[in-house]
Amino acid sequence: MKTVLLSSLLIVTLFLMPSCGGDLYQTEIRTIDSLLTALDSAEKAFWTIDSAAARTAYADVNKDLGHLTNLIQDTLEKNEALLLSRYRGIRKPLREYLLKQTVMKKEITITRKQLEDLRHDLDKELLTKENAQLHFTKESGLARLLINSLYISTESVDIFLRRYAEVNPSIDSLVQVKEQQLQKKTIP
């Protein structure tokens, strides 16, 4: 995943380097073309995340944490507390990803449209030099932020889904142990 991110950033950087000559806004147009390509790559990476797995993992974490909260009556051992802390840390990134999905889809659409419109305006030289620079700076900056956000979200969710797969069996065992301990306490 890191190599995809680094490769994409390298490609974007190479396209962003200014070049010589040509029409008035050729450098900006090439940069916009590079940003559109990078946006497509980041979008594809973002949608490769198994959202059903993320939803399932998020639901399982919430269910397990709720159940454990009801089961734990005494102080936890250190290793149990560390395990529980690690498991709790999975919930927030998964929730954020699930909430971001529809927002990101809209942002991708809006950003792509803004870049395409700006490219058209620059290509046809419809903007004054000042307006062109202002809009180019604003839109290219926003596009870079979105692209970075997409890659960060993709990597983050991937990491936390792997962590869930690693930690969940231990949590299931902890639930069983705590259920047995509670049963022993309630049986006279």
Steps between C-alpha positions, in 0.01 A plus 500: 500500500788736581662431164176594322487824696865582436475411131192719457662790680814464287293507181309805622824676594653434158195644327490798730848618407474806277598471137601750240309693239171450326171672560426724793380235749663179375683436828179538699307280256761224529483529878121470490529194274743348752265577787209339316709187443610496865140551611391201290773284657418611853129441439566147372715425803231638735229282346714185520434491875251229586230720652291197599797369699545843659131512598514148641818571694357824639179324610698215659726738689201693636319179597808348666587818690144536624488138609837522674393816681212302650720201584795675663437539868852500638825666409649364180840340481760708316502284186117506488495879537756540220304266275178688570669834436636376167155375404333829596747681274353322199152645539562870423688465167243252371213728603668799333551304178137386494379855558739641238393275214209706373674828575810389309292391203346849480838669553659295224221593259514869590881517485514321164238738356680809637832386352342418164323838489817684593695306238245602238512865607880504492514319167263754344671788688166614643648634825715799574851416610422593862178297511667209327780493758256538790270220382789276402665537841174440686376204296835324471555538876156358579556213256834413663336500844226266380746267329711480817190444712387214276838327521525550877147364553577201280819411685349566841196278447716226354722507809206493740324218316818293532524593867139393548577162341799457732334611825144369461577134587668613823199717584268205439712296744489782755121514472480125567732527802302791647170317442636195683628716786162669532319165499724371780421809708123471452475126572469446876 
